[in-house]
Amino acid sequence: MKTEEKERLKINVVAAEGQTQPNKGNMLKEKLVKRLEKFLAENEMLGTAATAEQIAEAEKILNVKFPTAYVDFITRFGGTYAGVAIHAFENASEIGNETVIELTQNMRQAFGNGDKRQKEAQQSIAFSDDGSGNPILLNSKGEVVIFYHDCDEREVLASNLGKFIEDNFEEW
């Protein structure tokens, strides 16, 4: 692993461990993080925090760099519920066992072979779905996008993962 890559992952792992660190781009807002921490702890819905090694291996397998906010989320909470399921590697039992690797590979297979969204699919990761089989992904710009399987359309749901969570997360 390259030094710069180790540093990027280290920054997010340090943040997940609660240590202070510089703002490195598109991190989750601290107010949102506190709300999520409280909710997930009270409802025993934490997944297992992702490690730098898991992230690096997944990025290698999928041939993409995970967006900073996604790395920030999964190194803090693992795969869990945040208004929608956000899959990682070891998810909270409430959202199922599918990993981000499996979801992404399935999405790429479904939207390959001449689909007009094929290029974007190859440069994105699928971290969730809408319950109707439509994958929700993070593209190379960090946008949250949904691919509709029955009409060959796509829609930008949010400009970034933090905004997407803020728009969808409500405490019970």
N, C-alpha and C positions, 0 to 999 in steps of 0.2 A: 504494500500500500504506500502511495506517495506521501511525502511529508505534509503537503497542503491538505490532502484528503484526511489524514490522521488528525490534523488540527481542526478541520471542519467538524468532524465527528466528535472530537474531544470537547469542543465548545458546547455542543448540544448535550453530551453526557454530563458535563459539569453542571449545566443548567438543570438537568433532570435530578441531579443530586442536591440541588438547592443552593449551590455556591453562586456567588455573584460572578458575572462575566459581562464583557462588552456586548452591546447590541450588534448582532451580526446579521443584519438584513431582516428578512421576513419572519421574525420569531413571533410566537403567540403573545398576545398582550397579557401582562401580569394579572390584571383584574380577572380576565377569563380563566387563566390558569388556576387562580385561587378558587373560583366558583367550581371548576371541574374537580379540583382536588377534594374539596369539601363534599360535593355530591357523590363522587365515585367512592370515597372512603366510607361515607355514611351508608351507601347502598351495596358495599362490598362488590364493586364491579371493576376493580382494577385488573388489567391484564399484566403480563410480565414485561417490564421495561425492556425495550430492545437494546442490544449491545452494539458497540461500534463494529464488531466483527460480523454480526448478523446483517447489519446495514450494508457494509462493504461487500459481503458475499451476494446479497440480493441485488445490489447495484450492478455487480459484475454479471450475474445471471441474466438480468433484464436489460443490461446495456444502457442504463440511464443513471442520472444523479437524482436522488430524492430531493424534492424541494425542502428548503430549510425548515419551514413551519411543520412539515410532516415529520421530519427527523426530530424536531423539538417535541412534538406530541408523543411520538412512539417511544422516545427515550425517557419520557416522564411517566406515561400511562400504559404503554403497551397497546395492544388492540383492545378497544372498548367502545362503549356507547358515549356519544357526545352530541345528542340530538339525532344522529344517525350512527350506524355502526362504522367504526374506522378500524379496519383490519391491519394487523402488523404480522408478527410471527407467533407469539403466544398470547392468544386473545382471552379476554374474560369469557366465561362460559355462556353468557347471555347472547353473544353475537356469533357463536359458531367457531369452528376450527380452521376455516379457510384462511390461508396466509395471503399477504399482498402479492407474493410470487405467483401463487395459484390463480388468484383473481386476475392478475395482469396477463398471465399466459393464456387463460381462457378468453379474456377480452380480445387479445391480439389475434387469437385463432378465429374468433367470431367475426372480427372486423378486418380480416385480411382478404387476400384474393380478389383484388379489384374494387373493394369497397372504397368509396371516396374519402373515408376517414382513416384509411390504412396508415398513411404516413404519421398522422397525429397519434394513432393508437401505438405505433412502434416507439414513439418518443414519450409515452405517458405511462403512469402506473394507475391501475385500478385498485382503489382502496375500499370500495363499498358498492352497493347497488340499491336500487329504489324499491325493491321488493317485487318488481314485475319483470325482472331479468335485464333491466337496463343498467349497465355499469356506470358508476360514478368514478371519475378519474381526475388525477392531477396531471396537467399537461406540462410541457417544457417551459412555459411561461409562469407556472405556478397557479394557473387558473383551475378552478373546480368546474368540470364539464361533465355532462351526461350524454351518452350516446343512446339514442332510441333505436332499438333493434327492428321495430316494425315499420319505420317510415324513413329510414336512411338520413335522419336529421341529428344534429347535435345542438346543445344549448349550454351556454356559459351560465352556471348557477351562482358563481361568486368569483371575485377577482383574486382571491387567495383562500387558503384553508382556514385561517383565523376568522375571516369574514363569514365563511360558510358555517363554521361552528357557531359563531355569534348569532347568525340568522336562524339557526335550527335548534340550539340547545336551550332547553327549559328544565329547571329543576322540578321534581315531583313534589 
